[in-house]
């Protein structure tokens, strides 16, 4: 790196479930690396998105939404979110402008009081409220923490996102470019592919099979220059969920596969042959060995 003034840093994004953290990350990176759904708690792992320009590189860590855990998986998600606050150069606390400050927000604010990194308040989804309501929302959080800055944004529409990024870059320390300029995430492609499949499941099955779904990539092979063959298993907890997932005559599984294939082809830049299976694994969310095999590891915390 020839530029002695090059900026680089690590930034954690925290907030309650469904405040728009993944949408923000995808907006900043310029392509989909984190799954988006209006079902709460869709992000389960810390997803790192890499934003690179000629002047700076910021590694964003999108954490699972903080909530009261009801299973080992829930415990893992909250631990994962909180551990991201260590060793970062800044923290973005994101709230939903359309929701009042609640116990979940207060829980996160209490945790943020002990960290040394500067904390920014991002008031997301301003496209869903009347501009006159913004002042009252800001007032709710004004004295909660000594904010580095407060930004009303719309991650979906892009309002104020570029302005915020410019200010964030200015606050980053001088440092090296950690990743190649064309790399957008540190996660292996298999992980992103499994997340894209899981996103389509959330989108199509809604509340019928929400948090009891995992996706395991069994194999991912480049058949030739233009074709990739992927085999994946969708894991559910109950036989009834398996029925919903497959659908009448396999119709639901076909829809999931068709929609996921479109995004995966965009990600890989190749034609994709995607084969999906569904397996029942009772209570997998409360079994440590199964959590580990499906990608939820203590080492990630």
N, C-alpha and C positions, 0 to 999 in steps of 0.2 A: 504494500500500500504506500504510494508515493505522497499522499496528502497528509501532512502532519496534523491538520485540523480535522481529520476524519472522526466522526462521532459513532460510537457504538454502545449498545446497552441492552439489558434485559428488563422487560416490563410485564408485570402480572396483571391480568384482568380478573377482578372478583365481583361478585354480586349474587343476588338471589336467583333462583331458577327463572328462566324465561324473561330476562331483562334485555336480551339482545347481544350477549357477549360474542356468540359465534357469528352473528350477522355482521357485527363490527369488525371482527377479525377477517372475515372473507372480503369485506369492503376494502380494508386497508391493504390486504395482500393482492387483491385484484382477481382472485379466483377462489373456488370453493375448496377449502381444506377442512373446515369444521362443519358438522351437520347442523341443519337448522330445522326447527319444528316448534310449533306452539304448544307441544306437550312438554311439561316441565322435566328437568333433569335428563335431557337427551345427551349432554356432554358428560362422559364418564371418566375420561383420562385427561391429563394436562396435554393440550394440543399446542405445539409450538409453531407459530407462523412467523416467517422471516420477511421483513420489509427492508428492501435495499434500494438506495439511490446512489448517485455519484458522491454525495456528501456524507451519507450515514447508513448504518444498518441497525435496525432494532429487532430483537427477537421477542415476540409477544407470546406470553403463556396464557392460553385461554383455559380457565379452570372450571370444574363442575360447579353448578349452582349450589350455594350453601343452604342446607335444609336440615330438618330434624331427622336423623337416620332411623330407618325402620328395619334394616337388615345389614348383614356384613358388607354388602355392596354399598349401601348407604353410608356406612362408617368409612369405607374406603374413599368414597367420593368427597366427603367433608374433610378427611385428613389430607387428601390430595389438594383440595382448594387452599387449605390453610398453609400447607408446606410450601406453596408457591411464593409465599410472602417473604421467605428467607432468601437472602443473597440476590435481590433484584435492585435495579437502579431507580425504579418508580413503580407505583401501584395505581391502577385505574379502578376506582370503585364505581360501578355502573348501577344506576337505578332506572326504573321504568317511570317515566313522567305521568303515565296514566294510572299509577297505583300510589296510594298513600304510604307513607313511611310505616313500616311494621316491625314485628319482633325479629324477623330474619335480618332486616337492615341493621337493627340495633346490635344483634349478635355479631355481625361482621364489623361494625364500627368499633365495638369493644376490642375485637382482635387487632384492629388496625392501630389502636392507641399505643401498642407496644413496639411498633416497627419504626425503624430509623429512616427508611426511604420516603421521599416525598409522595403524597397521595393526592391524586386528582379526582374530583367528583365529575362524572359524566352523567348528565341527565338525558337519557336516551328516549326515543319514541316521541319527540316533540311534535312529530307530524300527526300524533293522535290527540293532541290537546289544543285548546284555544290559546293563542299567545298571551292573552291577559292572565292566564292561570299560572304562567311560569314563575312569576315573582313569589307567589305563595308557596310553590314547591321548593324554590331555593331557600325560602325562609325556614322551612322545616329542617333543613340540614346545615344552615349557616354556622351554627356554633357547635356542631357535633364533633368536628375535628378541625385542626388548623390546615385547611385545604391549600395545596400549592396553587390550584386554580379551579374554577368551576366552569364547565362547558355544557351548554344545552346542545344536543346533537340529534340527528336522525341517522342511525347506521343504515337504515333501509334506503332512505332518499339521498343520503350523503351530506345533509346540511351540517356545516361547521366541522366536518371530519378533517378536511385538508388543513384548515386553519389550526385545529388542535394538533395535528401531526407536526406541523411546522414548529409550534411552540415546544412540543415534546422533544423533537430532535435537538433544539437549542439547549435543552436541559441535560442531554446525555453527555457523559464524559468522553474525552478523546480516547480512541481505542482502535483495535484492528477490525477488519472485516472477517468475522468468524466463519461465514459460509459463502460459497460461490454465489455470484450475483443472480444466477437464474434458479437458485434453490429456494422454494417457498415454504418448506416444512422439514423438520428433522425426523419426522415419522417415516418409516418404510412404506412403500407403496401398498403393501398388503394391508397395513392398518387403515390407510385412507380408503381403500377399496371396501373393507368390511364396514367402515363408518358410512359410506355412501349407500350400501345395501340396507344398513340399519335405518338410515334416514327415510328410505322409501317405505319401509315397514311401518314406521311411525305415521307417515303421511297417509298411507292407505288403510291401515287397520284402526287408526285413531285410538280410542280408549279401550278397545277390545283386548289388546295384547300389549299394554304399554311397556312396563319396566321389566317384564320377565323375558326379554329377548336379548340374545347375544348372537353374534355372527362370527363363525370361525372359517377362515380361508384354508381349505384343505390342500389345494394346489393352485399354482399360478405359473403357467409355462408359456414362453414365447415360442409359438409354433413355426413362424417364419418372420420375415421383416415386418409384415403388416398385420399379423394376427396373434392375439393372446388368448389362451384357454384358461378359464378360471372355474374352479369347483369350490363351492362354499356351502356350509351347513348352517341353517338357522336353528338356534336352540331355544326351546320354550319350556315352560314348567308343567303344563297340563295337556292331556290329549285333546281337550276341547279347543285349546289354543292352536294346536297343530291343525285341527280341522279348519279353523278360521284362516290360518296362514296359507293352507293349500287352496281353499275355496272350492266351489262347485266345479268338478271336472278339471281341477288344477288352475282355475281362472285367476285366483288371487296371486298364486306363486308366479304365474306368467306375467301379470302386471308388474309385480315387484321387480322381476328380472328385466323386463323391457325398460322400465324407468331407470333402474340402476345402471344398466348397460350403457345407456346414453351418456350419463355422467362419467362413468369409468372410461369410456372411449375418449371423452374430452380430456380426462386426466392423463391417460397413457399415450394419447396420440396414435392409437392403433385400433383396428377392428377387434371386438371382443366377443368371444363365445362364452356365455355365462351359464353354468349349470348349478341349480340350487336344490338342496334337500332340506327337510325339516326333521328335527330329532327332539324327542321329549326327554328332558333331564330334570326330574322333580327337585324343586327347592335349590337349584344351582346357585342362587344369589346368596345363600347362607352357608355354602360349602367352600372353605378356603382353597382346597385343591382345585376345584372347578373354576373358581374366580381366577386363580393363577393361570390355568390352562387357557382361559378365554382372554387373557391379556391384562388382568388387573393385578399388578404385582406390587408388593411392599417396597421393592427396590425403586419404584418410580416415585416414592414419597420423599 
